[in-house]
Amino acid sequence: MIETEEVATPLNDLNWWQNNPAERDEVFADLRRNHPRVFVPVGAPGAEPVKGFYALTRHADILEVSRRSEDFVSGEGTQIFDQPQQLRDYRGSIIDMDNPEHARMRKIVSRGFTPRSLEALRDEVEGTVREILDEMPSSGECDFVSDFAALLPLRIIDNLLGIPREHEKFILEATNTILGASDSEYIQDQTAVGIGKAVTAASEGLITLLRTLAEERIADPRDDLITKLVAATEGDNLTPQEMAKFFILLVGAGNETTRNVITHGLSVLTRNPDQRDMWMSDYEDYSAGAIEEMLRWASPVVHMRRTVARDGIRLGDKEFSKGDKLVLWYTSANRDETVFDDPYTFDIARDPNPHLAFGGPGPHFCLGAHLARLELAVAFRELYTRYPDIRAVGEPAMLRSNFLNGVKHLRATYSAG
């Protein structure tokens, strides 16, 4: 390995991530300008060998690494730190795979996520949004996360898969535990043992539920996505165990990320009423641009990791060694001044808007991108139609995480008819 530049950064300080959004922007702007591929050491100073990761902060680097999946692999794990095999078995699924396993899995699960099949869901998405709006508190005040944003994508995914409504509360609590594991609101015991026990229990519960449903669909097929993935009459299928693991990813990606974009969206529209009013003046005309800007602004998945596949691989003027960890900071790429004019301004008319909220181009681009865009477009149309004066009140309560730009709670008020 060639000489490595090290710069002290707070990227591993979860409290910093929870409390300092303006400072985060400043830190990433400095890294993009001066240290775009900086090595971030982890562990005791002076320890040998030096452990850590390279932080990639520029849009162009993340695009290139995403495209070069043979050089920068996902099968070694996509979290910053290597996870115990037990947790990887629970949480890995398709995002922690390389070809040929990834290609096989992606081909199967893509059956339910084509643009045509998702567009056919529009009526169901609209009905689900209206159903949730009907359940909103009549007091004119709510926790926007728990009363709207968290319910919408989860309920749509459950309906898509054919999961009975009776399991909704358990699934929501289990995914909060798994993806909010570093936050004491979801797991009080923040020791490694405490987190491991809680995450394992939540994961095993989800796996048991989905494995049971998958086995039922094999025996008695229905018109739902589980059946399409495990009991199709042509082509390969997922095993019940694979279906269960994929579900953990699906509810994580489809619930946590979309719910956070919805929540950040209400918050930023409240702070920028001119943008909200522009959008509402011609909803359909501005909708596509507004959705893309909310995705850029929220950057719901903060990072993903890749691992260098072999010695001598280069990125620009930097040479890496086999096993080096590269962390792709999407939240930084989506503020890159060389790509986005005035990146700290929320602008629904921004064009072009090549954000990386769904990851970079390549084999791991988000399968649920079309569904997320559909949900967002319908959600805000129905939300502002029902409650035109809805607004966020105060600052969002942020998740203690540097993986998800998560919002735990956001107070909102509206005139309830």
Phi, psi and chi 1 to 4 in degrees:
 res  aa     phi    psi   chi1   chi2   chi3   chi4
   1 MET       -  138.4 -175.6 -168.5  -55.6      -
   2 ILE   -75.4  168.6   64.6  174.0      -      -
   3 GLU   -53.9  138.6 -175.3  177.1   -7.1      -
   4 THR  -109.4  128.9  -65.1      -      -      -
   5 GLU   -83.6  130.8  175.5 -166.2   32.8      -
   6 GLU  -117.6  134.4  -64.3 -177.3   15.0      -
   7 VAL  -134.3  131.8  175.7      -      -      -
   8 ALA   -66.7  127.4      -      -      -      -
   9 THR  -136.7  157.5   76.0      -      -      -
  10 PRO   -94.4   22.6   33.4  -32.0      -      -
  11 LEU   -63.1  -22.6  -61.8 -177.4      -      -
  12 ASN   -97.1    2.6  -75.0  -35.0      -      -
  13 ASP   -89.3  102.5 -177.5  -12.4      -      -
  14 LEU   -66.7  -29.9  -59.5 -173.0      -      -
  15 ASN   -66.4  -36.5  -66.2  -37.5      -      -
  16 TRP   -62.7  -41.1  178.4   79.2      -      -
  17 TRP   -65.3  -33.3  -82.5   94.1      -      -
  18 GLN   -74.8  -27.0 -168.8  174.5   31.0      -
  19 ASN  -121.7   -7.0  -62.0  -41.1      -      -
  20 ASN  -131.9   65.2  -60.5  -78.4      -      -
  21 PRO   -62.1  -40.9   18.7  -30.5      -      -
  22 ALA   -66.2  -40.9      -      -      -      -
  23 GLU   -66.4  -35.9 -174.0  178.5  -28.6      -
  24 ARG   -59.2  -43.9  -69.8 -158.2  -60.7  -88.0
  25 ASP   -60.1  -40.8  -73.9  -20.1      -      -
  26 GLU   -65.8  -43.2  -67.1  176.0    2.7      -
  27 VAL   -62.7  -46.6  166.8      -      -      -
  28 PHE   -67.4  -35.8  -83.0  115.7      -      -
  29 ALA   -61.7  -41.2      -      -      -      -
  30 ASP   -65.6  -42.4  176.6   69.0      -      -
  31 LEU   -63.6  -41.9  -69.0  174.6      -      -
  32 ARG   -60.9  -41.1  -73.9 -167.4  -59.9  -88.0
  33 ARG   -73.1  -43.3  -75.0 -167.7  -57.4  -92.1
  34 ASN  -116.7  -25.0  -58.5  -49.8      -      -
  35 HIS  -143.4   61.7  -46.4  -74.6      -      -
  36 PRO   -69.0  -17.8   25.4  -35.1      -      -
  37 ARG  -129.2   46.0  -58.6  162.0 -171.8  152.5
  38 VAL   -69.7  145.1   66.1      -      -      -
  39 PHE   -89.1  126.7 -177.0   77.7      -      -
  40 VAL  -107.4  105.9 -179.8      -      -      -
  41 PRO   -72.0  147.2   25.4  -31.0      -      -
  42 VAL  -130.0  132.1  176.5      -      -      -
  43 GLY   111.8 -169.6      -      -      -      -
  44 ALA   -68.9  137.1      -      -      -      -
  45 PRO   -58.9  136.4  -22.2   32.7      -      -
  46 GLY    83.6   -2.5      -      -      -      -
  47 ALA   -67.4  147.3      -      -      -      -
  48 GLU  -123.7  135.6  -66.7  -68.9  -17.9      -
  49 PRO   -74.8  158.5   30.2  -35.5      -      -
  50 VAL   -69.2  126.0  176.4      -      -      -
  51 LYS  -107.6  150.9  -65.3 -177.1  178.4 -179.5
  52 GLY   161.3 -158.2      -      -      -      -
  53 PHE  -150.5  160.3   60.6   88.2      -      -
  54 TYR   -93.8  128.5  -69.4   89.0      -      -
  55 ALA   -94.9  112.7      -      -      -      -
  56 LEU   -95.1  122.5  -58.3 -171.8      -      -
  57 THR  -120.1  -11.2   54.0      -      -      -
  58 ARG   -94.2  143.5  -70.6 -179.8  177.4  172.1
  59 HIS   -55.5  -45.8 -168.6  -82.5      -      -
  60 ALA   -63.9  -41.1      -      -      -      -
  61 ASP   -63.9  -42.2  -81.2   -9.2      -      -
  62 ILE   -68.0  -37.5  -66.6  174.4      -      -
  63 LEU   -58.6  -47.2  -78.1 -178.6      -      -
  64 GLU   -66.4  -45.1 -176.9  171.6  -10.9      -
  65 VAL   -62.7  -39.8  168.4      -      -      -
  66 SER   -62.3  -36.5  -60.6      -      -      -
  67 ARG   -75.1  -30.9  -68.6 -173.0  177.7  111.0
  68 ARG   -93.8   65.8  -67.4  168.7   56.9 -173.5
  69 SER   -71.9  -16.1   59.5      -      -      -
  70 GLU   -78.7  -27.8  -60.3  -63.7  -39.1      -
  71 ASP   -90.0  -36.3  -66.9  -23.3      -      -
  72 PHE  -121.2  101.8  -55.2  101.3      -      -
  73 VAL   -98.1  160.7  -61.1      -      -      -
  74 SER  -106.0  -17.6  -59.9      -      -      -
  75 GLY   -67.4  -13.4      -      -      -      -
  76 GLU   -88.1    0.4  -61.4  -63.4  -39.9      -
  77 GLY   118.6  148.4      -      -      -      -
  78 THR  -117.4    0.5   50.9      -      -      -
  79 GLN   -86.6  158.1  -58.2  -71.3  -61.3      -
  80 ILE   -55.5  -48.3  -70.5 -179.7      -      -
  81 PHE  -102.0  147.0  -55.3  109.0      -      -
  82 ASP   -62.0  132.5  -68.0  -33.1      -      -
  83 GLN   -98.5  153.3  -65.1 -178.4  -55.2      -
  84 PRO   -55.7  147.5  -22.7   32.3      -      -
  85 GLN   -56.4  -33.9 -173.3   60.9   45.7      -
  86 GLN   -62.1  -43.1 -175.3 -179.5   28.9      -
  87 LEU   -69.6  -37.0  -74.4 -177.1      -      -
  88 ARG   -64.6  -35.6  -73.9 -173.3   62.3 -171.2
  89 ASP   -62.7  -35.7  -73.7  -15.9      -      -
  90 TYR   -76.1  -44.9  -72.2  137.3      -      -
  91 ARG  -104.2   -9.0  -61.3  176.6   60.9  178.9
  92 GLY   -68.0  -70.4      -      -      -      -
  93 SER    51.4 -146.4 -169.0      -      -      -
  94 ILE   -69.2  -29.3 -168.0  169.9      -      -
  95 ILE   -72.9  -19.7   64.0  171.0      -      -
  96 ASP  -103.0   31.9  -81.4    2.8      -      -
  97 MET  -123.9  153.2  -68.6  179.2  179.9      -
  98 ASP  -118.0  170.2  -61.5  -49.9      -      -
  99 ASN   -68.0  148.5  -71.5  -24.4      -      -
 100 PRO   -87.1  -11.9   30.9  -35.9      -      -
 101 GLU   -60.7  -40.7  -66.9   83.9   -0.2      -
 102 HIS   -64.2  -44.5  177.2  -91.6      -      -
 103 ALA   -61.4  -40.9      -      -      -      -
 104 ARG   -63.0  -49.3  168.9 -170.5  170.4  -96.2
 105 MET   -64.0  -44.0 -171.8   90.4  160.8      -
 106 ARG   -63.5  -40.1  179.9  120.7 -177.4  165.8
 107 LYS   -61.0  -40.5 -178.5  178.3  179.9 -179.3
 108 ILE   -69.2  -52.7  -63.5  170.4      -      -
 109 VAL   -72.1  -18.9  -60.2      -      -      -
 110 SER   -65.4  -16.2  -67.2      -      -      -
 111 ARG   -54.9  -36.6  -65.2  170.8 -171.6  162.4
 112 GLY   -95.6    5.0      -      -      -      -
 113 PHE  -129.6   28.1  -65.6   91.9      -      -
 114 THR   -76.5  150.9   64.6      -      -      -
 115 PRO   -54.4  -37.9  -26.3   34.9      -      -
 116 ARG   -66.8  -44.8  178.0  178.1  -63.4  178.8
 117 SER   -68.2  -34.2   64.9      -      -      -
 118 LEU   -75.2  -34.8  -67.3  174.8      -      -
 119 GLU   -63.3  -29.5 -173.0   58.5   30.9      -
 120 ALA   -66.8  -15.9      -      -      -      -
 121 LEU   -85.2   -3.6  -73.7  172.4      -      -
 122 ARG   -53.6  -45.8 -179.8  175.1  -69.2  -85.8
 123 ASP   -61.4  -39.6  -71.1  -14.3      -      -
 124 GLU   -68.0  -39.3 -178.5  169.4  -24.5      -
 125 VAL   -62.3  -44.9  172.7      -      -      -
 126 GLU   -61.0  -43.4  -69.0  174.8  -13.2      -
 127 GLY   -63.9  -38.7      -      -      -      -
 128 THR   -66.7  -42.7  -58.3      -      -      -
 129 VAL   -60.1  -46.2  173.3      -      -      -
 130 ARG   -65.5  -36.8  -68.6  166.1 -174.1  159.3
 131 GLU   -61.2  -44.6  175.9 -174.0   53.6      -
 132 ILE   -68.2  -38.6  -65.7  170.6      -      -
 133 LEU   -62.8  -35.7  -72.6  171.1      -      -
 134 ASP   -62.4  -27.4  -70.7  -18.1      -      -
 135 GLU   -89.8   -4.0  -60.3  167.2    0.1      -
 136 MET   -63.3  146.3  -67.0  -89.3  -80.5      -
 137 PRO   -56.4  134.9  -25.5   34.7      -      -
 138 SER   -75.1   -6.4   59.3      -      -      -
 139 SER   -71.0  -16.9   62.6      -      -      -
 140 GLY    83.8   15.9      -      -      -      -
 141 GLU  -144.8  139.4 -178.9  174.1  -23.0      -
 142 CYS  -151.8  165.9   70.8      -      -      -
 143 ASP   -88.8  105.0  179.7  -19.4      -      -
 144 PHE   -59.9  -29.9 -173.1   69.2      -      -
 145 VAL   -68.1  -56.8  177.3      -      -      -
 146 SER   -75.5  -28.1   58.8      -      -      -
 147 ASP   -90.5  -16.5  -71.1  -37.4      -      -
 148 PHE  -141.1  -63.5 -176.9   79.1      -      -
 149 ALA   -62.4  -39.5      -      -      -      -
 150 ALA   -75.5  -31.7      -      -      -      -
 151 LEU   -73.2  -37.6  -70.3  178.2      -      -
 152 LEU   -61.1  -60.4  172.5   57.5      -      -
 153 PRO   -65.6  -33.6   21.6  -32.0      -      -
 154 LEU   -65.8  -44.2  177.6   59.1      -      -
 155 ARG   -65.8  -38.0 -166.0  165.3  -69.9 -180.0
 156 ILE   -65.2  -43.3  -70.6  170.5      -      -
 157 ILE   -64.9  -43.3  -72.5  172.1      -      -
 158 ASP   -60.4  -42.8  -75.8   -6.7      -      -
 159 ASN   -64.6  -41.0  -68.6  -16.1      -      -
 160 LEU   -61.1  -42.6 -179.7   65.7      -      -
 161 LEU   -78.6  -24.7  -71.8  165.3      -      -
 162 GLY    89.9   32.6      -      -      -      -
 163 ILE   -90.1  126.6  -62.5  175.1      -      -
 164 PRO   -58.1  144.3  -24.2   33.8      -      -
 165 ARG   -57.7  -26.2 -178.5   68.7   57.3   82.2
 166 GLU   -61.4  -17.8   65.7 -163.3   66.5      -
 167 HIS   -94.4   -2.3  -60.9  -63.8      -      -
 168 GLU   -59.0  -48.0  179.8  177.3   85.6      -
 169 LYS   -62.4  -44.1 -176.0  174.5 -176.2  -68.3
 170 PHE   -62.2  -44.9  162.1   69.6      -      -
 171 ILE   -62.6  -42.5  -66.3  170.2      -      -
 172 LEU   -61.4  -46.2 -179.9   59.5      -      -
 173 GLU   -66.1  -39.4  -68.8  175.1  -10.5      -
 174 ALA   -66.7  -42.4      -      -      -      -
 175 THR   -70.1  -34.7   52.4      -      -      -
 176 ASN   -59.3  -40.4  -80.1  -18.7      -      -
 177 THR   -66.0  -46.0  -63.2      -      -      -
 178 ILE   -67.2  -47.9  -65.8  167.8      -      -
 179 LEU   -89.5  -14.2  -67.1  170.6      -      -
 180 GLY  -108.2   27.9      -      -      -      -
 181 ALA   -60.9  -26.8      -      -      -      -
 182 SER   -87.6    5.8   55.6      -      -      -
 183 ASP  -113.1  128.6 -166.2  -57.8      -      -
 184 SER   -68.5  -15.1   60.7      -      -      -
 185 GLU   -65.6  -30.4 -179.8  171.2  -24.4      -
 186 TYR   -99.8  -32.7  -61.2  117.3      -      -
 187 ILE  -133.2  107.9  -60.3  178.9      -      -
 188 GLN   -65.2  -42.1  -69.6 -174.3  -16.6      -
 189 ASP   -82.4  100.5 -177.9   -3.8      -      -
 190 GLN   -89.9   15.2  -78.0  -70.9  -62.2      -
 191 THR   -73.3  162.5   65.3      -      -      -
 192 ALA   -59.6  -38.8      -      -      -      -
 193 VAL   -67.3  -43.8  172.0      -      -      -
 194 GLY   -63.1  -44.1      -      -      -      -
 195 ILE   -64.3  -43.9  -68.3  172.6      -      -
 196 GLY   -60.4  -43.5      -      -      -      -
 197 LYS   -63.4  -45.5  -74.5 -177.4  177.2  178.5
 198 ALA   -66.7  -44.0      -      -      -      -
 199 VAL   -66.4  -40.8  170.1      -      -      -
 200 THR   -62.3  -44.5  -63.1      -      -      -
 201 ALA   -63.3  -44.4      -      -      -      -
 202 ALA   -64.3  -42.9      -      -      -      -
 203 SER   -65.1  -44.0  -60.1      -      -      -
 204 GLU   -63.7  -36.4  -74.1 -179.5  -16.2      -
 205 GLY   -63.1  -44.4      -      -      -      -
 206 LEU   -66.0  -41.4  -70.4  173.5      -      -
 207 ILE   -64.0  -42.7  -76.8  175.9      -      -
 208 THR   -61.4  -44.3  -61.9      -      -      -
 209 LEU   -60.5  -50.2  170.3   62.3      -      -
 210 LEU   -73.3  -33.8  -95.9  -66.3      -      -
 211 ARG   -64.3  -40.4 -171.4  169.3   52.9 -142.6
 212 THR   -63.1  -45.6  -60.6      -      -      -
 213 LEU   -64.4  -38.6  -67.8  173.0      -      -
 214 ALA   -63.8  -42.9      -      -      -      -
 215 GLU   -64.1  -36.3  -70.0  168.9   -9.7      -
 216 GLU   -64.5  -39.6  -70.6  175.7   -3.3      -
 217 ARG   -70.4  -32.9  -62.9  -54.6 -169.8  -86.8
 218 ILE   -63.8  -40.4  -68.3  171.7      -      -
 219 ALA   -77.0  -32.0      -      -      -      -
 220 ASP  -142.9   82.7 -178.3   19.0      -      -
 221 PRO   -60.0  147.9  -23.1   34.3      -      -
 222 ARG  -132.7  179.6  -58.3 -177.3 -172.7  177.9
 223 ASP   -93.5   71.7 -175.4   18.6      -      -
 224 ASP  -148.7  172.9   57.4   34.4      -      -
 225 LEU   -69.5  -34.5 -177.6   54.6      -      -
 226 ILE   -57.8  -44.7  -66.1  178.8      -      -
 227 THR   -60.8  -43.1  -60.6      -      -      -
 228 LYS   -60.3  -32.5  -72.0 -178.6 -178.8  178.5
 229 LEU   -90.0  -26.2  -61.0 -175.8      -      -
 230 VAL  -115.2  -13.6  -57.3      -      -      -
 231 ALA  -136.8   25.6      -      -      -      -
 232 ALA   -65.7  146.0      -      -      -      -
 233 THR   -82.7  -15.2   56.5      -      -      -
 234 GLU  -125.9  139.5  -64.3 -177.3    5.0      -
 235 GLY    84.1 -179.9      -      -      -      -
 236 ASP   -76.4  156.6 -163.2    4.0      -      -
 237 ASN  -129.2  160.9  -70.5  -44.4      -      -
 238 LEU   -75.2  146.1  -60.1 -176.5      -      -
 239 THR   -75.8  160.4   66.7      -      -      -
 240 PRO   -53.3  -37.8  -30.6   38.0      -      -
 241 GLN   -68.2  -41.3 -175.7   72.0    5.9      -
 242 GLU   -64.4  -39.5  -72.0  174.1  -30.3      -
 243 MET   -61.6  -40.9  179.7   67.2 -126.8      -
 244 ALA   -64.5  -43.7      -      -      -      -
 245 LYS   -67.6  -39.6  -71.2  172.8   61.1  177.0
 246 PHE   -63.3  -34.2  176.6   63.4      -      -
 247 PHE   -62.7  -39.4  176.5   69.0      -      -
 248 ILE   -59.6  -42.8  -67.3  179.8      -      -
 249 LEU   -65.7  -42.0  171.1   64.4      -      -
 250 LEU   -64.0  -46.0 -175.3   59.4      -      -
 251 VAL   -72.3  -27.6  -66.1      -      -      -
 252 GLY   -69.3  -51.9      -      -      -      -
 253 ALA   -69.7  -42.7      -      -      -      -
 254 GLY   -81.7  -27.2      -      -      -      -
 255 ASN   -93.3  -60.1  173.2   27.2      -      -
 256 GLU   -62.8  -46.6  -67.7  -71.9  -25.7      -
 257 THR   -69.9  -47.4   57.1      -      -      -
 258 THR   -66.1  -39.6  -54.3      -      -      -
 259 ARG   -63.0  -33.9   91.7 -177.3 -158.1 -179.6
 260 ASN   -74.3  -34.2  -72.6  -41.3      -      -
 261 VAL   -65.6  -42.4  176.9      -      -      -
 262 ILE   -58.8  -44.5  -67.7  171.4      -      -
 263 THR   -69.2  -47.6  -53.3      -      -      -
 264 HIS   -60.8  -33.9  -77.2  -68.6      -      -
 265 GLY   -62.0  -48.2      -      -      -      -
 266 LEU   -61.5  -40.3  178.5   66.4      -      -
 267 SER   -63.5  -47.1 -177.5      -      -      -
 268 VAL   -73.3  -32.5   73.1      -      -      -
 269 LEU   -67.8  -33.5  -71.0  168.1      -      -
 270 THR   -65.4  -39.9  -61.1      -      -      -
 271 ARG   -76.7  -16.4  -63.1 -165.5  -54.1  -88.1
 272 ASN  -127.9   70.8  -65.7  -90.1      -      -
 273 PRO   -62.7  -24.5   20.4  -32.0      -      -
 274 ASP   -64.8  -37.7   59.8  -39.1      -      -
 275 GLN   -70.8  -39.4  -64.9  -65.5  -61.1      -
 276 ARG   -61.8  -45.9  179.3 -162.7   60.5 -152.4
 277 ASP   -66.3  -36.9  -67.2  -14.4      -      -
 278 MET   -61.5  -45.5 -178.8 -171.2  -60.2      -
 279 TRP   -62.9  -46.7 -170.9    6.6      -      -
 280 MET   -70.7  -19.1  -64.2  -52.8  124.5      -
 281 SER   -67.5  -27.2   71.0      -      -      -
 282 ASP  -155.8   81.7 -169.4  -25.4      -      -
 283 TYR   -56.2  -49.3 -170.8   88.4      -      -
 284 GLU   -67.1  -37.2  -64.1  -54.9  -36.2      -
 285 ASP   -67.2  -39.2 -171.2   48.9      -      -
 286 TYR   -94.5   -6.5  -73.5  108.7      -      -
 287 SER   -61.4  -48.8 -173.3      -      -      -
 288 ALA   -58.8  -45.8      -      -      -      -
 289 GLY   -65.3  -39.1      -      -      -      -
 290 ALA   -65.2  -41.2      -      -      -      -
 291 ILE   -64.5  -44.9  -62.9  -54.0      -      -
 292 GLU   -63.5  -38.2  -62.1  -50.5  -51.2      -
 293 GLU   -69.6  -36.1 -177.8   67.9  -15.0      -
 294 MET   -64.5  -39.2  -81.6 -163.6  -69.2      -
 295 LEU   -62.9  -45.6  -72.5  160.3      -      -
 296 ARG   -61.0  -46.6 -177.8 -169.2   75.9   87.7
 297 TRP   -64.2  -44.0 -171.9  -98.3      -      -
 298 ALA   -76.2  -36.3      -      -      -      -
 299 SER    38.8   66.6  -62.9      -      -      -
 300 PRO   -63.1  -35.2   22.7  -33.8      -      -
 301 VAL   -96.3  115.3  175.3      -      -      -
 302 VAL   -73.9  -38.7  176.0      -      -      -
 303 HIS  -154.9  164.7   72.5 -101.6      -      -
 304 MET  -140.0  155.0  -77.1  -75.5 -179.1      -
 305 ARG  -106.4  148.8 -179.1 -170.5  120.8 -161.0
 306 ARG  -127.8  158.1  -60.4  -68.9 -177.3  -99.4
 307 THR  -121.8  137.0  -57.0      -      -      -
 308 VAL   -69.2  128.9  176.8      -      -      -
 309 ALA   -78.5  -27.7      -      -      -      -
 310 ARG  -161.3  165.1   55.4 -167.9  174.9  -83.3
 311 ASP   -64.1  150.1  -70.3  -20.5      -      -
 312 GLY    85.0    3.2      -      -      -      -
 313 ILE   -73.6  136.6  -71.0  176.5      -      -
 314 ARG  -116.5  150.7  -57.7 -173.8   68.2   88.0
 315 LEU  -134.5  107.4 -179.2   64.6      -      -
 316 GLY    62.3 -128.8      -      -      -      -
 317 ASP   -93.3   10.4   60.2   -0.2      -      -
 318 LYS  -104.3  128.5 -179.4   68.9  177.7  173.7
 319 GLU  -105.8  137.8 -178.2  177.6  -47.8      -
 320 PHE  -117.2  163.7  -63.9   97.2      -      -
 321 SER  -109.8  157.0  -63.1      -      -      -
 322 LYS   -55.1  133.2 -179.7  179.5  179.6  178.8
 323 GLY    92.3  -11.1      -      -      -      -
 324 ASP   -61.2  141.6  -76.0  -14.5      -      -
 325 LYS  -101.2  128.5  -61.2  173.9 -177.9  177.6
 326 LEU  -115.3  124.8  -82.6   60.0      -      -
 327 VAL  -106.1  122.7  177.0      -      -      -
 328 LEU   -92.5  106.9  -74.6   55.0      -      -
 329 TRP   -90.8   91.4  -66.8   96.6      -      -
 330 TYR   -61.0  -36.2  -57.6  122.1      -      -
 331 THR   -61.6  -31.6 -170.7      -      -      -
 332 SER   -76.9  -44.8  175.6      -      -      -
 333 ALA   -57.6  -34.5      -      -      -      -
 334 ASN   -78.6    1.4  -74.5  -20.5      -      -
 335 ARG  -121.2   14.6  -58.3  -70.4 -169.3  -86.0
 336 ASP   -67.9  118.1 -168.6  -31.4      -      -
 337 GLU   -66.2  -20.8  -60.6   85.8  -10.4      -
 338 THR   -79.1  -10.2   66.5      -      -      -
 339 VAL  -114.4  -38.8  176.4      -      -      -
 340 PHE  -115.8  119.4  -57.2   98.1      -      -
 341 ASP   -66.6  133.7  -66.8  -25.9      -      -
 342 ASP    48.7   60.6 -160.4    7.4      -      -
 343 PRO   -67.3  -16.2   25.8  -35.4      -      -
 344 TYR   -94.6    9.4  -56.8  105.6      -      -
 345 THR  -104.6  133.7  -64.7      -      -      -
 346 PHE   -85.3  116.7 -179.0   78.3      -      -
 347 ASP  -137.6  106.0  178.2    9.3      -      -
 348 ILE   -71.4  -12.5   67.7  168.8      -      -
 349 ALA   -97.4   11.2      -      -      -      -
 350 ARG   -59.0  128.5 -175.4 -178.6  -62.9  -81.8
 351 ASP  -157.4  120.6 -174.7   26.9      -      -
 352 PRO   -78.5  170.7   31.1  -36.8      -      -
 353 ASN  -141.2   73.7 -167.9  -10.8      -      -
 354 PRO   -83.0   55.6   33.5  -36.5      -      -
 355 HIS   -68.5  164.5   65.2   78.0      -      -
 356 LEU  -116.8   33.6  -58.3 -180.0      -      -
 357 ALA   -63.9  -24.9      -      -      -      -
 358 PHE  -101.1   18.3  -67.1  120.6      -      -
 359 GLY    87.7  173.7      -      -      -      -
 360 GLY   -82.7  169.3      -      -      -      -
 361 PRO   -66.0  151.6   26.2  -34.7      -      -
 362 GLY   132.3 -171.4      -      -      -      -
 363 PRO   -66.5  -18.8   22.1  -33.4      -      -
 364 HIS  -103.0   13.5  -71.3  -80.8      -      -
 365 PHE   -58.3  140.6 -176.3   79.3      -      -
 366 CYS   -58.0  124.0  178.6      -      -      -
 367 LEU   -64.6  -30.2  -92.9  171.9      -      -
 368 GLY   -91.2   15.0      -      -      -      -
 369 ALA   -59.9  -44.5      -      -      -      -
 370 HIS   -64.7  -41.0  -65.1  -64.4      -      -
 371 LEU   -65.5  -42.4  177.3   57.7      -      -
 372 ALA   -61.1  -44.0      -      -      -      -
 373 ARG   -64.0  -39.8  -71.9  179.5  169.8  116.8
 374 LEU   -62.8  -47.8  173.5   60.4      -      -
 375 GLU   -59.3  -44.0  -69.3  174.6   -6.3      -
 376 LEU   -65.1  -44.0  -69.0  165.3      -      -
 377 ALA   -63.4  -43.9      -      -      -      -
 378 VAL   -70.4  -41.1  172.4      -      -      -
 379 ALA   -59.0  -49.0      -      -      -      -
 380 PHE   -74.4  -31.4  -79.9   95.2      -      -
 381 ARG   -63.4  -49.8 -174.0 -168.2   69.1 -148.1
 382 GLU   -68.7  -37.3  -62.9  -62.6  -35.3      -
 383 LEU   -61.9  -49.7 -177.7   67.6      -      -
 384 TYR   -77.1  -22.0  -79.7  110.3      -      -
 385 THR   -68.4  -44.2  -62.5      -      -      -
 386 ARG   -75.0  -43.1 -178.5   77.5   61.3   94.7
 387 TYR  -130.4   79.2  -59.5  121.4      -      -
 388 PRO   -62.4  -21.4    4.0   -8.8      -      -
 389 ASP  -103.3   13.5   63.7  -17.1      -      -
 390 ILE   -61.3  138.5 -169.6  167.7      -      -
 391 ARG  -150.5  149.5   62.5 -172.6  -57.4  -86.2
 392 ALA   -76.1  144.9      -      -      -      -
 393 VAL  -121.1  121.0  178.3      -      -      -
 394 GLY    78.7 -174.1      -      -      -      -
 395 GLU   -89.6  148.2  -66.2  -61.6  -44.8      -
 396 PRO   -68.7  148.2   23.4  -31.6      -      -
 397 ALA   -87.2  112.6      -      -      -      -
 398 MET   -88.1  147.9  -60.5  -58.1  -63.4      -
 399 LEU   -69.6  140.1 -177.6   69.8      -      -
 400 ARG   -81.0   91.0 -175.4  175.5  179.7  -92.0
 401 SER  -163.1  147.2  171.3      -      -      -
 402 ASN  -112.4   14.5   65.6   -6.2      -      -
 403 PHE  -105.3  -41.5  178.8   65.1      -      -
 404 LEU  -114.6  136.3  -70.4  175.0      -      -
 405 ASN   -84.4   67.0 -170.5   18.2      -      -
 406 GLY   -91.4  144.3      -      -      -      -
 407 VAL  -113.6  123.7 -178.4      -      -      -
 408 LYS   -84.0  -40.1  -62.4 -174.5  -66.7 -177.6
 409 HIS  -147.1  144.8  -52.0  -73.9      -      -
 410 LEU  -150.3  117.0  179.1   66.7      -      -
 411 ARG   -75.5  137.9  180.0  171.8  167.0 -116.1
 412 ALA  -136.9  149.0      -      -      -      -
 413 THR  -126.3  156.1   60.4      -      -      -
 414 TYR  -164.7  160.7   46.9   92.8      -      -
 415 SER   -86.0  107.7  -64.7      -      -      -
 416 ALA   -87.0  121.5      -      -      -      -
 417 GLY   -52.8      -      -      -      -      -
